[in-house]
Amino acid sequence: MHDVAIIGAGPVGLALAILMARDGLSPVLVERQAEDALAAPAFDGREIAVTHHSRGLLERIGAWEHLPPEAVSPLRRARVLNGADPYALTFDTGDGGVGALGFLVSNHLIRRALYRVARGMPAIRMRAATEVEHVSAGAEAATLRLPGGEALGARLAVAADTRFSRARGWMGITALTQDFGRSMLVCRVAHEAPHEHVATEWFDYGQTVALLPVNGDASSLVMTRAPGEIERLMALPPAAFEAEMTRDIRRRGLGRLRLESTRHAYPLASSYARRFVAPRFALAGDAAVGMLPITAHGFNLGLRGAETLAREVGRARRRGEDVAAPAVLRRYETAHRLATGPLYAGTNAIAALYAREELPARLARHAVLRIGGAFAPFRQAVAAMLMDRGAGAGRG
Ligand SMILES: Cc1cc2nc3c(=O)[nH]c(=O)nc-3n(C[C@H](O)[C@H](O)[C@H](O)COP(=O)(O)OP(=O)(O)OC[C@H]3O[C@@H](n4cnc5c(N)ncnc54)[C@H](O)[C@@H]3O)c2cc1C
């Protein structure tokens, strides 16, 4: 019998296993992808804006040192614009002396770094190329059903198995889901002019575009449009795609664009589980809270939750208590709902405003940007949220 079984060796499942192993537990990670895909994950288009708090955690567990230094790009400023209006709502670090709002790092490199740390910890058992087929819970243990009829027992099962979590459903937990009827195309583009490490996001008729600065006069291009349009862009030959994107973003003054990576599409949809725990079971990462990427917090909040869950479970183990006692799981659920609920609701409200093209929505966008810009405390609060230094940084 294992003390903890984690379903999914994505970034959050891996971080959770590492944190728990550092706290004296011996988690088993069950992942459907093969070991070589975990050891050398392919580029998936996602550039993760890592907050200072997340960076601190990744440093503490030894993952940050596995990131090539040139793959970490500081984000110095962020600008948000509405249509052709030259006014920009700008976020910067203020006088905090920290130099960057956060750091952009490719998701596949974060996964690779976390895998390397987990692989080096004898307490973590890795079951790769193994798809969990079902989860159930009894009074003493949770049981994962694996291929070939194998049953794996654990005092606590944690599902970190994507925002479309099947384990969530097997345990009878439903989720609030919201589909914004848009898709996102993400890829890397090189450009002629430098970006000065400033991220720019703007709203045009029928589309939202973000350019996130990565090292080497290149940016991560995030284009949000109707799903049919995204399919068309995905299918365009590279030269035609480059020409169209160069034309569409010429106002940003970056010059000609060159495609530097594969293109990836994701639906603009969010999900929030109605409960994060059930008897002998907890949800983590996107399986608990599937944030929209627009405020760049899915992974950061997933890490927060992993810290909270590992802390509560570790404390129970040290006291010789049941690691899945209802009070342990309840404390995790309460803390993680508090940490995620307001940001989740706020992000969805912004997305709803920007996914619509009627005149009232366009005027509201304009007003939100102007009022936000004129109101310094608002700007400072958003920058602090991006930097994640105000809310308990250094905890855990
Ligand atoms: C375009 C884009 C940009 C983003 N930008 C940011 C950002 O700037 N900042 C930020 O914080 N977040 C960002 N995010 C969100 C971030 O990528 C996610 O929050 C994060 O990847 C969630 O990690 P996870 O481990 O919970 O899930 P996943 O990364 O989805 O991993 C889940 C794992 O579970 C495995 N699995 C699933 N089912 C089973 C099963 N039955 N049995 C075994 N294994 C299973 C899968 O194979 C996978 O490896 C972005 C997301 C997108 C799409």
Ligand as a Chemical Component Dictionary entry (heavy atoms), coordinates in Angstrom:
data_LIG
# 
_chem_comp.id                   LIG 
_chem_comp.type                 NON-POLYMER 
_chem_comp.pdbx_formal_charge   0 
_chem_comp.three_letter_code    LIG 
# 
loop_
_chem_comp_atom.comp_id 
_chem_comp_atom.atom_id 
_chem_comp_atom.alt_atom_id 
_chem_comp_atom.type_symbol 
_chem_comp_atom.charge 
_chem_comp_atom.model_Cartn_x 
_chem_comp_atom.model_Cartn_y 
_chem_comp_atom.model_Cartn_z 
_chem_comp_atom.pdbx_ordinal 
LIG C1  C1  C 0 -1.461 28.550 -24.256 1  
LIG C2  C2  C 0 -1.319 28.393 -22.749 2  
LIG C3  C3  C 0 -0.541 29.301 -22.044 3  
LIG C4  C4  C 0 -0.405 29.181 -20.664 4  
LIG N1  N1  N 0 0.317  30.127 -19.996 5  
LIG C5  C5  C 0 0.427  30.047 -18.649 6  
LIG C6  C6  C 0 1.171  31.041 -17.936 7  
LIG O1  O1  O 0 1.706  31.998 -18.506 8  
LIG N2  N2  N 0 1.278  30.920 -16.581 9  
LIG C7  C7  C 0 0.685  29.897 -15.903 10 
LIG O2  O2  O 0 0.816  29.829 -14.665 11 
LIG N3  N3  N 0 -0.023 28.941 -16.563 12 
LIG C8  C8  C 0 -0.166 28.992 -17.909 13 
LIG N4  N4  N 0 -0.890 28.047 -18.578 14 
LIG C9  C9  C 0 -1.520 26.957 -17.813 15 
LIG C10 C10 C 0 -0.574 25.776 -17.528 16 
LIG O3  O3  O 0 -0.030 25.300 -18.733 17 
LIG C11 C11 C 0 -1.356 24.687 -16.803 18 
LIG O4  O4  O 0 -1.995 25.234 -15.685 19 
LIG C12 C12 C 0 -0.452 23.531 -16.344 20 
LIG O5  O5  O 0 0.119  22.869 -17.437 21 
LIG C13 C13 C 0 -1.271 22.515 -15.550 22 
LIG O6  O6  O 0 -0.455 21.446 -15.167 23 
LIG P1  P1  P 0 -1.096 20.074 -14.664 24 
LIG O7  O7  O 0 0.081  19.241 -14.214 25 
LIG O8  O8  O 0 -2.206 20.321 -13.723 26 
LIG O9  O9  O 0 -1.792 19.419 -15.934 27 
LIG P2  P2  P 0 -1.234 18.939 -17.409 28 
LIG O10 O10 O 0 -0.083 19.810 -17.762 29 
LIG O11 O11 O 0 -2.444 18.969 -18.221 30 
LIG O12 O12 O 0 -0.705 17.472 -17.129 31 
LIG C14 C14 C 0 -1.585 16.407 -16.839 32 
LIG C15 C15 C 0 -0.857 15.065 -16.998 33 
LIG O13 O13 O 0 -1.760 14.001 -16.643 34 
LIG C16 C16 C 0 -1.593 12.916 -17.541 35 
LIG N5  N5  N 0 -2.825 12.099 -17.525 36 
LIG C17 C17 C 0 -4.071 12.504 -17.842 37 
LIG N6  N6  N 0 -4.959 11.500 -17.656 38 
LIG C18 C18 C 0 -4.259 10.441 -17.191 39 
LIG C19 C19 C 0 -4.627 9.097  -16.814 40 
LIG N7  N7  N 0 -5.902 8.674  -16.856 41 
LIG N8  N8  N 0 -3.653 8.261  -16.398 42 
LIG C20 C20 C 0 -2.348 8.674  -16.331 43 
LIG N9  N9  N 0 -1.954 9.942  -16.685 44 
LIG C21 C21 C 0 -2.901 10.809 -17.097 45 
LIG C22 C22 C 0 -1.315 13.607 -18.872 46 
LIG O14 O14 O 0 -0.676 12.747 -19.787 47 
LIG C23 C23 C 0 -0.431 14.784 -18.434 48 
LIG O15 O15 O 0 0.953  14.441 -18.451 49 
LIG C24 C24 C 0 -1.050 28.124 -19.960 50 
LIG C25 C25 C 0 -1.815 27.205 -20.678 51 
LIG C26 C26 C 0 -1.965 27.334 -22.059 52 
LIG C27 C27 C 0 -2.823 26.348 -22.806 53 
# 
loop_
_chem_comp_bond.comp_id 
_chem_comp_bond.atom_id_1 
_chem_comp_bond.atom_id_2 
_chem_comp_bond.value_order 
_chem_comp_bond.pdbx_ordinal 
LIG C1  C2  SING 1  
LIG C2  C3  SING 2  
LIG C2  C26 DOUB 3  
LIG C3  C4  DOUB 4  
LIG C4  N1  SING 5  
LIG C4  C24 SING 6  
LIG N1  C5  DOUB 7  
LIG C5  C6  SING 8  
LIG C5  C8  SING 9  
LIG C6  O1  DOUB 10 
LIG C6  N2  SING 11 
LIG N2  C7  SING 12 
LIG C7  O2  DOUB 13 
LIG C7  N3  SING 14 
LIG N3  C8  DOUB 15 
LIG C8  N4  SING 16 
LIG N4  C9  SING 17 
LIG N4  C24 SING 18 
LIG C9  C10 SING 19 
LIG C10 O3  SING 20 
LIG C10 C11 SING 21 
LIG C11 O4  SING 22 
LIG C11 C12 SING 23 
LIG C12 O5  SING 24 
LIG C12 C13 SING 25 
LIG C13 O6  SING 26 
LIG O6  P1  SING 27 
LIG P1  O7  DOUB 28 
LIG P1  O8  SING 29 
LIG P1  O9  SING 30 
LIG O9  P2  SING 31 
LIG P2  O10 DOUB 32 
LIG P2  O11 SING 33 
LIG P2  O12 SING 34 
LIG O12 C14 SING 35 
LIG C14 C15 SING 36 
LIG C15 O13 SING 37 
LIG C15 C23 SING 38 
LIG O13 C16 SING 39 
LIG C16 N5  SING 40 
LIG C16 C22 SING 41 
LIG N5  C17 SING 42 
LIG N5  C21 SING 43 
LIG C17 N6  DOUB 44 
LIG N6  C18 SING 45 
LIG C18 C19 SING 46 
LIG C18 C21 DOUB 47 
LIG C19 N7  SING 48 
LIG C19 N8  DOUB 49 
LIG N8  C20 SING 50 
LIG C20 N9  DOUB 51 
LIG N9  C21 SING 52 
LIG C22 O14 SING 53 
LIG C22 C23 SING 54 
LIG C23 O15 SING 55 
LIG C24 C25 DOUB 56 
LIG C25 C26 SING 57 
LIG C26 C27 SING 58 
# 
